[in-house]
Amino acid sequence: MGVEGKRKTRRGKRGGESKRKENDGVDVTNKVDQSQQNADSDSLHVTAKGVTADEYVPPPMDANAPLFYHDTNGQDEEPQQSAERISPASYGLVNPDLQKYLKGCEGMLDDQAFESAEDREIFVNNVYSEIKGCELQLTTDHECSRILEKLFPISSNYQIRRFLSLMQEDIIKLVVHRFSSHTIQTLLLLSAIAVVSEMRGETSDGFAEVAANGEDSEPQEIRTELPAFEELVLNIVNALSEQWPYMMANEYASHILRVLLLVLAGRPIEDQKNSKSAIKSKRSAKYMEDKNGAPINHRLLSEKRAVPESFGHALENLLSSVGNSMSDYTARGSTNSAVGSPVLQLMLELQETSPDFEKPGSLLDKCLMGLISDASANKTNPRRNAYIEMMVEDVVGSHFLQTVVRTASAQLFQIIYDQYFSGKIRTLAFHPISNFVVQSVFACAKNEQQLDHMVKEAGPIFGDLLFKNRPGVVRALIDSAVRLQSNPKNIIGAIYNGLDANTQEERNELINLLTFLIKYPDFVKADYNTLPFKIQGSLIIQSILQLSGDGQGPLLESVLSQDPTRMRSWCKDPSGSRIIEAILASMQVPTRTKRLMRERLSGHYSDLALDKYGSHVVDAAWKTADIAFKESIVQELLQKETQLQDSRSGRIILRNCGIEYYKRRADQWRERERGLERKKHMFKDILGEKLLLNDNAAQTADPKAETFETKAQSSALKKNKRKTSDADEIDSLFNNTNKRVASIDLNGQVSHV
């Protein structure tokens, strides 16, 4: 077949059939309708009078009856009231000249190449003078709003207060705007820092704003009196509280509500150690990073802050009014909303200590579809059961349930567990989403009775959990046992059964079976050197080492029965080194076991110090060792000091151990270590062994505390500077003379040196 024939064939496959039917004049629709009618007619039995036997005869209609009925059977009891849509703020396009000016200033803000603080203040004041009268317009511009976010952190408190004051009137329209909402978030973060300064009576308004130089400009702009940060934040709360449910569902305003709640509560806002607590999304943070937008990494934002008393009252009134006014439909709809659920979860966390938190009709009761109200009246609701079961397996709703079980009381927790988790662990634990809810339920057990019931139900499937990518469920039970300080005998027994380790000889390999997450029959057949370390296995071991009493006994016995060569090889693995560190650092591990572990590493500390992971093991051994053993470690390190100086991890170990100070003044080094030991034992009864483990780290983190090496180097530098300055002056006077230098003692006597 030629090319033309092939093309015709392809065209015929696409539309030729329908075209041929149209050309033939065949009405496909009529054929279908006719065949359907014939089928219907065949199914009917026609009587002699011509009336079908199955025909429906409608009753006579009442002349006064309405023609239409509105069916409400499938609707909720309280349908959502359609809130009036709030239009985002709009102030027109930004002047191109002003936009160009701000883009030129962005380079200065990114580089921060100011010669002095005064130059920076002058630059900032000039920028504010240029944008005066266009502040709100700039916040709604894509590029200019981002530049303002870079300008605010180096602005004075007065300039921040002035900007917030300008936003007060249109705050609702600005909050729902795509770009200005991020500007308001930055201002709220800076306000949280400034409120702490206001409470201390400190002010940092900076230099007076200077007007732009010109013929008609005045030398200094007269400042207007502005409200304090406390009042400005409260005004924003009052304005947003009226539209709170609508703001929760708005993708641009919801993160403002979360920041505002955290500012009022004084809780950490940007916790750098916990990525899950970040207010900004990963996409927003990545965008600001690409655009050189430096985050506000202030210490007060990552720790609990003191707040004014008015903030506490405002927060209490806000949560109470919003919870009472929010309809059941809105509350339930927000639980599964990716936008509103994070706000709702934070509201529940802040209400946890309130006496009305679990009362019938509360916000939590509305979110759970009346579970608390019906529990007190012993009622069941099939619709609620389906709603919560759906939430357990929902991507967003599962996070909400995790917050509920974390904040619930023991009584409510028991109700939720009995109705929605008991008897279903085998199914829920292996679901890709609900298994995280199961982990939260296990980790939040309120008492030992609840924990025992969970272990009894989940114990028989420990083997499947460990080897079917669900070891986090097992670790959650162990963490709960650590928190409740309960007897972990049943948990350890279930782990033995899951690993197929039944005899004592098999159980001696417990440390290996958990480290590599392998069953004993498979472990015996495998080549030990080819087994990979498993991160989840390492985490389970670290949790077991925190168990109180004899909970970690079987694991420690397994560790001590291993070949020391194997243990030393673990120290150079990222997962294995964590296990050795946990043994040396755990407060529950006996001192004798720690001493045996340190002795097994003797003669290899210098090699471990050269390794990126082994150096952490050396630090852990150093923190728990006595003075004699520390000195033996120092002697080992001195033998390979040159190699250690060439290694980054080696230099850190040399500094932490004070090698330089030991070489110069060994006696003073020992006395200093004895003093630290006395201080640790003095406060051990009060602060526990945690002080014993973290004392060295605390001294390194404290800027006032100097290590031996740093102290020796600083004193040497001071002496060299003093000698250099003295030589410059004295050499010019006495270089060509043979006079001896005279000194004056404390009594005024002159003595020749």
MOBELVEN-V784587 format. One record per residue. N is the residue number from 1. RES is the residue in one letter. PSI is psi in radians with two decimals (* if undefined). OMEGA is omega in whole degrees, 0 to 359 (999 if undefined). D_CENTER is the distance of its C-alpha to the mean C-alpha in Angstrom with 2 decimals. Layout:
BEGIN
[[N:RES:PSI:OMEGA:D_CENTER] [N:RES:PSI:OMEGA:D_CENTER]]
END
This chain:
BEGIN
[[1:M:2.38:181:66.70] [2:G:-3.12:181:66.36] [3:V:-0.71:181:63.42] [4:E:-0.67:178:64.61] [5:G:-0.68:178:64.91] [6:K:-0.73:180:61.36] [7:R:-0.72:179:60.04] [8:K:-0.67:179:62.04] [9:T:-0.76:180:60.70] [10:R:-0.72:178:57.05] [11:R:-0.62:179:57.78] [12:G:-0.60:179:59.57] [13:K:-0.61:184:56.58] [14:R:-0.88:187:54.32] [15:G:0.05:184:56.62] [16:G:-0.63:183:60.13] [17:E:-0.81:181:60.12] [18:S:-0.63:179:59.20] [19:K:-0.71:180:61.69] [20:R:-0.64:178:64.45] [21:K:-0.69:178:63.80] [22:E:-0.72:180:64.03] [23:N:-0.61:180:67.25] [24:D:-0.22:178:68.75] [25:G:0.43:181:68.16] [26:V:2.20:178:66.42] [27:D:1.77:183:64.26] [28:V:-0.68:182:61.48] [29:T:-0.75:181:60.15] [30:N:-0.64:179:63.58] [31:K:-0.75:181:64.00] [32:V:-0.76:180:60.83] [33:D:-0.70:182:61.78] [34:Q:-0.74:179:65.31] [35:S:-0.62:179:64.24] [36:Q:-0.72:179:61.88] [37:Q:-0.70:179:64.71] [38:N:-0.70:179:67.04] [39:A:-0.71:180:64.61] [40:D:-0.68:181:64.21] [41:S:-0.59:179:67.97] [42:D:-0.53:183:68.61] [43:S:-0.19:181:66.34] [44:L:2.52:177:68.26] [45:H:1.96:184:71.53] [46:V:2.31:179:74.00] [47:T:3.09:182:76.51] [48:A:-0.53:181:80.10] [49:K:-0.05:179:79.47] [50:G:0.15:179:76.89] [51:V:2.28:181:73.87] [52:T:2.58:182:71.09] [53:A:-0.56:183:70.44] [54:D:0.16:183:66.61] [55:E:2.42:180:66.66] [56:Y:2.22:179:64.69] [57:V:1.91:182:66.84] [58:P:2.57:177:64.81] [59:P:2.81:179:65.98] [60:P:2.47:182:67.63] [61:M:2.54:175:65.34] [62:D:2.31:183:65.60] [63:A:-0.47:181:66.57] [64:N:-0.11:182:64.40] [65:A:2.54:178:61.22] [66:P:2.68:182:58.40] [67:L:-0.52:184:58.10] [68:F:2.56:176:54.30] [69:Y:2.51:178:51.79] [70:H:1.95:183:48.04] [71:D:2.08:181:46.28] [72:T:0.28:183:43.25] [73:N:-0.60:183:42.82] [74:G:0.06:183:39.69] [75:Q:2.84:177:37.94] [76:D:2.83:181:35.58] [77:E:-0.62:181:37.12] [78:E:1.52:181:35.51] [79:P:2.61:183:35.20] [80:Q:2.25:176:32.79] [81:Q:2.22:182:34.60] [82:S:1.87:181:34.42] [83:A:2.54:179:32.89] [84:E:2.28:183:34.59] [85:R:2.35:179:32.76] [86:I:2.14:180:31.68] [87:S:2.33:177:32.69] [88:P:2.75:180:30.41] [89:A:2.52:179:31.95] [90:S:2.10:181:34.56] [91:Y:0.26:179:36.54] [92:G:-3.14:182:38.12] [93:L:2.58:180:37.80] [94:V:2.52:177:37.15] [95:N:2.20:182:40.20] [96:P:-0.61:179:40.23] [97:D:-0.73:179:41.46] [98:L:-0.67:178:38.64] [99:Q:-0.71:178:36.10] [100:K:-0.66:179:37.77] [101:Y:-0.76:181:37.71] [102:L:-0.62:177:33.94] [103:K:-0.58:175:33.35] [104:G:-0.59:178:35.56] [105:C:-0.39:182:33.56] [106:E:-0.61:178:30.31] [107:G:-0.70:177:31.61] [108:M:-0.65:180:32.12] [109:L:-0.58:179:28.61] [110:D:-0.72:183:27.14] [111:D:-0.56:183:29.48] [112:Q:0.71:183:29.57] [113:A:1.08:178:33.00] [114:F:2.41:182:34.48] [115:E:-0.55:181:37.18] [116:S:2.95:178:36.42] [117:A:-0.56:179:34.37] [118:E:-0.69:177:37.43] [119:D:-0.67:178:37.56] [120:R:-0.71:178:33.98] [121:E:-0.73:179:34.86] [122:I:-0.73:179:37.94] [123:F:-0.81:181:36.08] [124:V:-0.76:180:33.52] [125:N:-0.65:178:36.40] [126:N:-0.67:179:38.32] [127:V:-0.79:179:35.53] [128:Y:-0.55:177:35.25] [129:S:-0.64:181:39.03] [130:E:-0.62:184:39.10] [131:I:0.08:182:36.60] [132:K:2.28:182:38.14] [133:G:-0.19:181:38.96] [134:C:0.30:187:36.65] [135:E:-0.90:183:33.25] [136:L:-0.60:178:32.28] [137:Q:-0.65:181:33.82] [138:L:-0.56:181:31.70] [139:T:-0.39:181:28.42] [140:T:0.05:178:29.45] [141:D:2.50:185:30.23] [142:H:-0.97:184:27.97] [143:E:-0.73:185:28.65] [144:C:-0.63:179:29.52] [145:S:-0.64:178:26.37] [146:R:-0.64:178:24.34] [147:I:-0.65:177:26.83] [148:L:-0.65:178:26.52] [149:E:-0.52:175:22.77] [150:K:-0.47:182:23.85] [151:L:-0.62:186:26.69] [152:F:-0.75:183:24.96] [153:P:-0.42:179:23.15] [154:I:0.20:178:26.63] [155:S:2.80:178:28.47] [156:S:2.86:179:29.96] [157:N:-0.59:179:28.96] [158:Y:-0.75:180:32.17] [159:Q:-0.64:177:31.36] [160:I:-0.76:179:27.96] [161:R:-0.65:180:29.72] [162:R:-0.71:180:32.45] [163:F:-0.75:178:30.16] [164:L:-0.63:179:28.42] [165:S:-0.66:179:31.92] [166:L:-0.45:182:33.09] [167:M:-0.19:189:30.35] [168:Q:-0.73:186:31.15] [169:E:-0.69:183:33.91] [170:D:0.51:187:32.16] [171:I:-0.64:182:28.60] [172:I:-0.75:179:28.35] [173:K:-0.52:179:29.70] [174:L:-0.59:182:27.48] [175:V:-0.60:182:24.26] [176:V:0.08:179:25.11] [177:H:2.57:186:26.10] [178:R:-0.67:185:24.30] [179:F:-0.71:183:24.37] [180:S:-0.41:178:24.97] [181:S:-0.64:178:21.85] [182:H:-0.57:176:19.76] [183:T:-0.75:179:22.32] [184:I:-0.66:179:21.93] [185:Q:-0.77:178:18.17] [186:T:-0.70:179:18.90] [187:L:-0.64:179:21.67] [188:L:-0.66:177:19.64] [189:L:-0.74:178:17.16] [190:L:-0.56:178:20.37] [191:S:-0.64:178:21.92] [192:A:-0.64:178:19.32] [193:I:-0.71:183:20.31] [194:A:-0.53:180:23.96] [195:V:-0.66:178:24.17] [196:V:-0.71:178:23.55] [197:S:-0.66:178:26.38] [198:E:-0.67:180:28.58] [199:M:-0.52:178:28.28] [200:R:-0.10:183:29.46] [201:G:0.25:181:32.30] [202:E:2.54:176:31.21] [203:T:2.49:179:31.82] [204:S:0.94:181:31.03] [205:D:-0.25:177:32.80] [206:G:-2.93:180:34.18] [207:F:2.81:177:37.57] [208:A:2.53:180:39.48] [209:E:2.26:181:38.98] [210:V:2.29:180:41.85] [211:A:2.80:180:43.40] [212:A:2.44:181:44.16] [213:N:2.35:180:47.38] [214:G:3.06:183:50.35] [215:E:-0.70:185:53.82] [216:D:-0.02:184:52.93] [217:S:2.57:178:49.62] [218:E:2.71:182:49.49] [219:P:-0.48:182:48.37] [220:Q:2.31:181:45.60] [221:E:2.38:180:43.93] [222:I:2.17:182:44.35] [223:R:2.50:173:41.05] [224:T:2.64:180:40.69] [225:E:2.24:185:39.22] [226:L:2.69:176:35.72] [227:P:2.73:177:33.66] [228:A:2.90:180:31.12] [229:F:-0.64:180:27.39] [230:E:-0.81:180:27.31] [231:E:-0.67:180:29.91] [232:L:-0.74:179:28.38] [233:V:-0.73:179:25.04] [234:L:-0.63:177:27.07] [235:N:-0.68:177:29.20] [236:I:-0.70:179:26.31] [237:V:-0.79:181:25.20] [238:N:-0.64:181:28.79] [239:A:-0.70:184:29.18] [240:L:-0.39:183:26.13] [241:S:-0.50:181:26.68] [242:E:-0.49:181:29.82] [243:Q:0.50:187:28.11] [244:W:-0.85:180:24.80] [245:P:-0.67:178:25.19] [246:Y:-0.70:180:26.17] [247:M:-0.60:179:23.30] [248:M:-0.58:182:20.80] [249:A:-0.06:181:22.40] [250:N:2.25:186:22.56] [251:E:-0.37:181:20.18] [252:Y:-0.40:183:20.52] [253:A:-0.35:187:20.53] [254:S:-0.67:181:17.70] [255:H:-0.44:174:14.98] [256:I:-0.70:180:17.53] [257:L:-0.70:179:17.76] [258:R:-0.76:178:14.11] [259:V:-0.72:181:14.45] [260:L:-0.72:178:17.79] [261:L:-0.70:180:16.75] [262:L:-0.59:176:14.24] [263:V:-0.76:180:17.09] [264:L:-0.66:183:19.56] [265:A:-0.27:182:17.68] [266:G:0.37:180:16.87] [267:R:2.81:176:13.27] [268:P:2.38:182:10.67] [269:I:-0.88:180:10.05] [270:E:1.59:179:8.42] [271:D:1.88:184:6.45] [272:Q:-0.41:182:7.42] [273:K:-0.30:182:6.67] [274:N:1.82:183:2.98] [275:S:-0.41:182:3.10] [276:K:-0.34:181:2.63] [277:S:0.03:183:3.41] [278:A:2.42:178:5.63] [279:I:-0.76:179:9.10] [280:K:2.50:176:10.93] [281:S:2.87:179:11.26] [282:K:-0.63:180:11.59] [283:R:-0.71:179:15.30] [284:S:-0.74:179:15.45] [285:A:-0.68:178:13.69] [286:K:-0.66:180:16.05] [287:Y:-0.78:180:18.94] [288:M:-0.58:178:18.55] [289:E:-0.71:179:18.34] [290:D:-0.53:181:21.49] [291:K:0.30:179:23.17] [292:N:0.59:178:22.54] [293:G:1.77:184:20.38] [294:A:2.26:178:18.89] [295:P:2.82:180:15.66] [296:I:1.56:182:16.18] [297:N:1.21:178:14.86] [298:H:2.53:183:16.42] [299:R:-0.63:184:15.99] [300:L:-0.36:180:16.33] [301:L:-0.26:182:13.31] [302:S:0.23:178:10.96] [303:E:2.93:181:13.07] [304:K:2.37:185:15.01] [305:R:2.69:172:17.97] [306:A:2.36:182:21.48] [307:V:2.75:178:22.52] [308:P:2.77:180:26.07] [309:E:-0.53:180:27.60] [310:S:-0.52:178:28.12] [311:F:-0.71:179:24.41] [312:G:-0.75:179:24.29] [313:H:-0.72:180:27.37] [314:A:-0.70:179:26.18] [315:L:-0.75:180:22.92] [316:E:-0.78:179:25.03] [317:N:-0.66:180:27.61] [318:L:-0.86:181:25.22] [319:L:-0.65:180:23.52] [320:S:-0.82:182:26.99] [321:S:-0.74:180:28.76] [322:V:-0.73:180:26.27] [323:G:-0.65:180:26.12] [324:N:-0.62:184:29.92] [325:S:-0.35:183:30.67] [326:M:2.30:180:28.33] [327:S:2.81:178:30.36] [328:D:-0.68:181:29.67] [329:Y:-0.77:180:29.67] [330:T:-0.73:181:27.01] [331:A:-0.80:181:24.73] [332:R:-0.62:178:25.14] [333:G:-0.51:181:24.79] [334:S:-0.39:183:21.41] [335:T:-0.58:181:19.93] [336:N:0.23:180:20.29] [337:S:2.24:179:19.68] [338:A:-0.37:180:16.85] [339:V:-0.82:186:17.37] [340:G:-0.43:184:18.16] [341:S:-0.75:178:16.17] [342:P:-0.64:177:12.81] [343:V:-0.76:181:15.18] [344:L:-0.70:178:17.07] [345:Q:-0.74:179:14.28] [346:L:-0.65:177:13.38] [347:M:-0.72:179:17.15] [348:L:-0.69:179:17.63] [349:E:-0.66:180:15.13] [350:L:-0.39:179:17.06] [351:Q:0.02:188:20.30] [352:E:-0.67:182:19.75] [353:T:-0.01:181:22.16] [354:S:2.47:179:24.66] [355:P:-0.35:180:27.96] [356:D:0.20:187:28.12] [357:F:-0.73:185:24.78] [358:E:0.47:177:26.59] [359:K:2.66:176:29.98] [360:P:2.34:182:31.79] [361:G:-0.03:179:31.20] [362:S:3.04:180:27.83] [363:L:-0.71:178:24.92] [364:L:-0.69:179:23.51] [365:D:-0.67:178:27.04] [366:K:-0.70:180:27.32] [367:C:-0.55:180:24.14] [368:L:0.27:174:25.54] [369:M:0.78:175:28.94] [370:G:0.43:181:30.79] [371:L:-0.71:181:29.78] [372:I:-0.72:180:30.05] [373:S:-0.77:182:33.36] [374:D:-0.48:179:34.91] [375:A:-0.67:179:33.88] [376:S:-0.45:180:35.91] [377:A:0.11:180:38.81] [378:N:0.78:178:38.51] [379:K:2.68:176:38.23] [380:T:2.68:182:36.78] [381:N:1.85:180:35.65] [382:P:-0.60:180:35.71] [383:R:-0.68:178:33.91] [384:R:-0.70:178:30.99] [385:N:-0.76:178:30.88] [386:A:-0.62:181:30.76] [387:Y:-0.80:182:28.07] [388:I:-0.65:177:25.66] [389:E:-0.63:175:26.59] [390:M:-0.64:181:25.79] [391:M:-0.59:180:22.39] [392:V:-0.59:183:21.58] [393:E:0.18:180:22.14] [394:D:2.53:183:20.67] [395:V:-0.73:181:17.67] [396:V:-0.77:182:16.43] [397:G:-0.51:179:18.34] [398:S:-0.65:177:16.90] [399:H:-0.68:178:13.43] [400:F:-0.76:179:15.58] [401:L:-0.60:176:17.54] [402:Q:-0.68:176:14.69] [403:T:-0.67:181:14.02] [404:V:-0.84:182:17.81] [405:V:-0.44:179:18.41] [406:R:-0.55:183:15.80] [407:T:-0.18:185:17.58] [408:A:2.67:174:21.07] [409:S:3.01:181:23.94] [410:A:-0.62:181:25.83] [411:Q:-0.84:179:28.49] [412:L:-0.65:178:26.42] [413:F:-0.73:180:24.33] [414:Q:-0.68:179:27.70] [415:I:-0.80:181:28.93] [416:I:-0.72:182:26.03] [417:Y:-0.77:182:26.32] [418:D:-0.67:187:30.11] [419:Q:-0.54:191:30.33] [420:Y:-0.12:181:27.66] [421:F:-0.60:182:26.70] [422:S:2.24:181:29.70] [423:G:-0.06:182:31.94] [424:K:0.16:184:29.55] [425:I:-0.70:182:27.21] [426:R:-0.62:180:29.16] [427:T:-0.82:186:28.58] [428:L:-0.56:185:25.02] [429:A:-0.38:181:23.67] [430:F:0.03:177:24.81] [431:H:2.46:184:23.68] [432:P:-0.34:181:21.08] [433:I:-0.85:185:18.97] [434:S:-0.30:180:20.24] [435:N:-0.47:177:19.67] [436:F:-0.59:175:15.97] [437:V:-0.69:177:17.35] [438:V:-0.73:178:19.85] [439:Q:-0.73:178:17.38] [440:S:-0.69:178:15.73] [441:V:-0.80:180:19.34] [442:F:-0.71:183:20.42] [443:A:-0.31:184:17.63] [444:C:0.35:177:18.35] [445:A:2.32:188:22.12] [446:K:-0.40:180:23.64] [447:N:3.03:184:26.73] [448:E:-0.56:180:28.63] [449:Q:-0.76:178:30.78] [450:Q:-0.72:180:27.95] [451:L:-0.74:179:26.59] [452:D:-0.69:179:30.14] [453:H:-0.68:179:30.60] [454:M:-0.76:180:27.45] [455:V:-0.67:180:28.62] [456:K:-0.64:181:32.08] [457:E:-0.66:184:30.98] [458:A:-0.33:183:28.51] [459:G:-0.79:182:30.54] [460:P:-0.31:182:33.17] [461:I:0.32:179:30.73] [462:F:-0.67:180:28.84] [463:G:-0.77:178:30.74] [464:D:-0.65:180:29.63] [465:L:-0.68:183:25.99] [466:L:-0.57:188:26.08] [467:F:0.17:175:27.98] [468:K:0.73:172:26.81] [469:N:0.58:175:23.18] [470:R:0.68:179:21.91] [471:P:-0.30:178:21.58] [472:G:-0.50:178:18.16] [473:V:-0.72:178:20.27] [474:V:-0.75:181:22.43] [475:R:-0.56:178:19.71] [476:A:-0.67:178:18.33] [477:L:-0.69:179:21.89] [478:I:-0.76:179:22.18] [479:D:-0.64:178:19.06] [480:S:-0.66:177:20.55] [481:A:-0.62:176:23.86] [482:V:-0.76:182:22.44] [483:R:-0.72:181:20.99] [484:L:-0.13:182:24.27] [485:Q:0.78:181:26.43] [486:S:2.96:180:28.53] [487:N:2.06:184:31.04] [488:P:0.33:185:29.47] [489:K:-0.77:181:32.91] [490:N:-0.61:180:32.46] [491:I:-0.79:180:29.14] [492:I:-0.68:178:30.79] [493:G:-0.69:178:33.84] [494:A:-0.60:177:31.94] [495:I:-0.73:177:30.32] [496:Y:-0.80:181:33.87] [497:N:-0.67:180:35.16] [498:G:-0.48:180:32.42] [499:L:0.03:182:33.26] [500:D:0.67:177:37.01] [501:A:1.75:188:37.61] [502:N:-0.75:181:40.42] [503:T:2.91:180:42.73] [504:Q:-0.64:179:42.05] [505:E:-0.70:179:42.63] [506:E:-0.61:182:40.01] [507:R:-0.31:175:37.50] [508:N:-0.30:177:38.00] [509:E:0.35:183:36.04] [510:L:-0.72:182:32.95] [511:I:-0.67:179:30.89] [512:N:-0.72:182:31.96] [513:L:-0.67:179:31.52] [514:L:-0.65:181:27.87] [515:T:-0.74:182:27.14] [516:F:-0.01:182:28.63] [517:L:1.19:182:28.01] [518:I:2.54:177:31.67] [519:K:2.71:186:34.36] [520:Y:-0.79:179:37.22] [521:P:-0.66:178:39.97] [522:D:-0.56:180:38.04] [523:F:-0.67:181:37.15] [524:V:-0.63:183:40.86] [525:K:-0.35:188:41.82] [526:A:2.77:174:39.14] [527:D:2.10:187:39.49] [528:Y:-0.69:185:37.22] [529:N:-0.26:180:36.77] [530:T:-0.04:181:35.47] [531:L:2.26:180:32.81] [532:P:2.52:175:29.26] [533:F:2.48:179:26.48] [534:K:2.26:182:23.81] [535:I:-0.76:181:20.18] [536:Q:-0.62:176:19.85] [537:G:-0.71:177:23.07] [538:S:-0.68:179:21.90] [539:L:-0.67:178:18.86] [540:I:-0.73:179:21.37] [541:I:-0.75:179:23.70] [542:Q:-0.61:177:21.21] [543:S:-0.70:179:20.54] [544:I:-0.62:181:24.34] [545:L:-0.20:177:24.97] [546:Q:-0.05:180:23.21] [547:L:2.50:180:25.65] [548:S:2.89:179:28.16] [549:G:-2.38:181:31.90] [550:D:0.34:183:33.29] [551:G:-0.65:181:30.32] [552:Q:0.04:182:29.66] [553:G:-0.89:180:33.45] [554:P:-0.61:180:34.15] [555:L:-0.72:180:31.43] [556:L:-0.65:176:32.74] [557:E:-0.67:178:36.25] [558:S:-0.62:179:35.28] [559:V:-0.81:183:33.75] [560:L:-0.33:179:36.91] [561:S:-0.05:182:39.13] [562:Q:2.79:177:37.74] [563:D:2.25:180:39.52] [564:P:-0.55:179:38.32] [565:T:-0.69:178:38.49] [566:R:-0.74:181:35.85] [567:M:-0.67:179:33.53] [568:R:-0.56:177:34.02] [569:S:-0.51:177:33.20] [570:W:-0.54:184:29.86] [571:C:-0.32:182:28.98] [572:K:0.25:177:28.95] [573:D:2.47:182:26.59] [574:P:-0.63:179:22.79] [575:S:-0.71:180:22.41] [576:G:-0.63:180:25.64] [577:S:-0.57:178:25.00] [578:R:-0.60:179:21.91] [579:I:-0.81:180:24.34] [580:I:-0.71:177:26.87] [581:E:-0.74:181:24.41] [582:A:-0.64:178:23.27] [583:I:-0.75:182:26.97] [584:L:-0.45:186:27.76] [585:A:-0.29:185:24.84] [586:S:2.38:178:24.77] [587:M:-0.27:182:26.39] [588:Q:-0.28:180:27.99] [589:V:2.29:181:29.85] [590:P:2.66:181:33.40] [591:T:-0.61:180:34.56] [592:R:-0.73:179:37.33] [593:T:-0.70:178:35.02] [594:K:-0.69:180:33.02] [595:R:-0.71:178:36.39] [596:L:-0.66:178:37.54] [597:M:-0.72:179:34.45] [598:R:-0.68:181:35.01] [599:E:-0.56:179:38.68] [600:R:-0.39:180:38.02] [601:L:-0.05:182:36.27] [602:S:2.45:182:39.15] [603:G:-0.07:182:40.88] [604:H:0.15:183:37.86] [605:Y:-0.63:179:35.54] [606:S:-0.67:177:36.72] [607:D:-0.70:178:36.03] [608:L:-0.60:180:32.54] [609:A:-0.43:179:31.88] [610:L:-0.20:182:32.70] [611:D:2.52:182:30.03] [612:K:-0.67:180:26.45] [613:Y:-0.63:180:25.21] [614:G:-0.46:180:28.25] [615:S:-0.54:177:27.81] [616:H:-0.59:176:24.78] [617:V:-0.69:177:27.16] [618:V:-0.75:177:29.73] [619:D:-0.75:180:27.38] [620:A:-0.70:178:26.61] [621:A:-0.64:180:30.37] [622:W:-0.69:184:31.23] [623:K:-0.47:183:29.11] [624:T:0.00:184:30.86] [625:A:2.74:174:34.35] [626:D:-3.14:187:37.35] [627:I:-0.71:182:39.38] [628:A:-0.77:181:41.87] [629:F:-0.60:176:39.36] [630:K:-0.69:180:37.46] [631:E:-0.57:176:40.78] [632:S:-0.62:176:41.42] [633:I:-0.71:179:38.13] [634:V:-0.73:180:39.22] [635:Q:-0.67:177:42.56] [636:E:-0.73:183:41.00] [637:L:-0.60:181:38.86] [638:L:-0.47:180:41.92] [639:Q:-0.46:179:43.76] [640:K:0.67:183:41.37] [641:E:-0.67:181:40.37] [642:T:-0.77:178:41.43] [643:Q:-0.66:180:39.26] [644:L:-0.62:179:36.27] [645:Q:-0.48:180:36.79] [646:D:-0.09:181:36.58] [647:S:2.44:180:33.22] [648:R:-0.84:178:29.89] [649:S:-0.59:178:28.62] [650:G:-0.70:179:32.14] [651:R:-0.64:178:32.20] [652:I:-0.73:179:29.04] [653:I:-0.74:179:30.71] [654:L:-0.67:180:33.93] [655:R:-0.76:181:32.27] [656:N:-0.55:180:30.38] [657:C:-0.11:178:33.64] [658:G:0.79:185:35.75] [659:I:-0.76:182:38.29] [660:E:-0.74:180:40.00] [661:Y:-0.62:179:40.57] [662:Y:-0.68:181:41.84] [663:K:-0.58:182:44.38] [664:R:-0.80:185:45.73] [665:R:1.41:183:45.68] [666:A:-0.64:181:45.10] [667:D:-0.78:179:46.51] [668:Q:-0.58:176:44.20] [669:W:-0.77:179:41.24] [670:R:-0.73:180:42.27] [671:E:-0.69:178:42.81] [672:R:-0.73:179:39.39] [673:E:-0.66:177:37.83] [674:R:-0.69:178:40.03] [675:G:-0.69:178:38.86] [676:L:-0.68:179:35.22] [677:E:-0.74:179:36.17] [678:R:-0.70:180:38.08] [679:K:-0.69:180:35.23] [680:K:-0.81:181:32.82] [681:H:-0.50:179:35.35] [682:M:-0.72:183:36.15] [683:F:0.09:182:32.66] [684:K:-0.68:181:31.85] [685:D:-0.47:183:33.18] [686:I:-0.87:186:31.06] [687:L:-0.13:179:27.68] [688:G:-3.08:184:28.10] [689:E:-0.19:180:27.85] [690:K:-0.64:177:24.35] [691:L:-0.66:180:26.18] [692:L:-0.58:184:28.46] [693:L:-0.55:189:25.77] [694:N:0.17:183:23.71] [695:D:-0.79:181:26.66] [696:N:-0.71:180:27.17] [697:A:-0.66:180:23.57] [698:A:-0.66:179:23.66] [699:Q:-0.63:178:26.92] [700:T:-0.66:181:25.70] [701:A:-0.48:182:22.77] [702:D:2.13:181:25.23] [703:P:-0.40:180:27.10] [704:K:-0.39:182:30.15] [705:A:2.29:181:30.39] [706:E:2.43:172:32.30] [707:T:2.92:182:32.72] [708:F:-0.74:183:36.32] [709:E:-0.76:181:36.41] [710:T:-0.73:181:34.94] [711:K:-0.74:180:37.34] [712:A:-0.73:180:40.28] [713:Q:-0.71:181:39.54] [714:S:-0.69:179:39.14] [715:S:-0.63:178:42.40] [716:A:-0.69:179:44.12] [717:L:-0.69:179:43.05] [718:K:-0.72:179:44.36] [719:K:-0.74:180:47.64] [720:N:-0.70:179:48.01] [721:K:-0.71:181:47.44] [722:R:-0.70:179:49.93] [723:K:-0.70:181:52.45] [724:T:-0.79:181:52.13] [725:S:-0.65:179:52.64] [726:D:-0.68:182:55.54] [727:A:-0.62:180:57.15] [728:D:-0.61:183:57.20] [729:E:-0.70:188:59.22] [730:I:-0.64:183:61.33] [731:D:-0.61:181:62.43] [732:S:-0.41:182:64.16] [733:L:-0.68:190:66.23] [734:F:0.20:183:67.06] [735:N:-0.58:184:66.83] [736:N:0.23:181:70.63] [737:T:2.83:178:71.72] [738:N:0.33:181:72.17] [739:K:2.57:179:71.35] [740:R:2.54:182:69.15] [741:V:2.32:179:66.08] [742:A:2.56:177:66.52] [743:S:2.73:182:63.90] [744:I:2.20:180:64.09] [745:D:-3.06:184:63.08] [746:L:-0.43:181:61.82] [747:N:0.07:180:65.43] [748:G:0.04:180:66.38] [749:Q:2.44:178:68.41] [750:V:2.20:180:68.52] [751:S:2.49:179:68.20] [752:H:2.42:179:68.49] [753:V:*:999:65.90]]
END
